[in-house]
Amino acid sequence: MTLQFCNIGNIHSVRDSYQKLCTVCNSDTTVDVNFHSLIEDTKWLSHIRTILAASWETAYWVHVWRMPVLLHCSHGWDR
């Protein structure tokens, strides 16, 4: 048995980042020059990067090693 912590943010931080991303993308006042830094400041891309890395790792264990996997959040709820 292996235990791996993937350091994925909780649902509240991911949701907040998504809402910030939507605000930046839908704002009429967003200046093109600052767009990349405003997107980076939302931390959305960081959350997605972490989630995709954990997803790949999970798929690897299931597909290659034929191992069962249990995912859960920081509160211990199964996913």
N, C-alpha and C positions, 0 to 999 in steps of 0.2 A: 504494500500500500504506500502511496506517495501523497503527501500533502503539499500543495503549492498555493502560495498567496500571490494573486495577480495584481493587487493594488488598484482595482477598479474603484472609482469614486462611487459614493452611494447615489441612489436614484435622485435625491434632491439636488446634489451638485451637478449631475449630468443634465437634469431638467433645467436648472438655472442657466447653465452654459448654453443650452439649446435656445432658451428664450432670449439670451443676450445676442446670440448669433442671428436670430430672426429680427431682432431690433436693429442690428447693424445693417443687415441686408435689405430691410424694408424702409429704412429711414431716407427721407428726401434730403437730409442735411449731411449725410455721409460723404466725405470728400475722397475722391479716388486716390489721392496721394497717401492718405492714412489708412486705406482699406485693409491692407495686409496686417498692419499692426493692430487695428481694431478687431479683426478676426482672431488673431493670435491671443489677444487679451481676453476673449471669451472663454478660452481653454477648451473649446469644443473639439478642435482637432486633436488635442492631447487625449481627451476622453475617448474619442473614436480610435485613435492609435492603440491605446491600452486595451480596449474592448476587442479590437480585431486581433491583437497579439494573443489574448487569452482564448479567443475563438479558434484561432489556428492551432494553438497548443492542445485544446480540447479535441478538435477534429483529428489531430495527429495521434493522440492516445487511443481514441476510439477506432480509427481506421487502420493504422499501422499495427498497433499492439493488441487490438481487439479487447481493450480494457474498459470496464464500466467506469463511468465518470459521474460524480455528484458535484453540482455547482450550488453554491449558496452565497447569499449576500452577507454583509458585515453583521447583520442582526441574526444570522443563522437560518434564515428562511431558504428552503430549497428552491432552486431555479430550474 
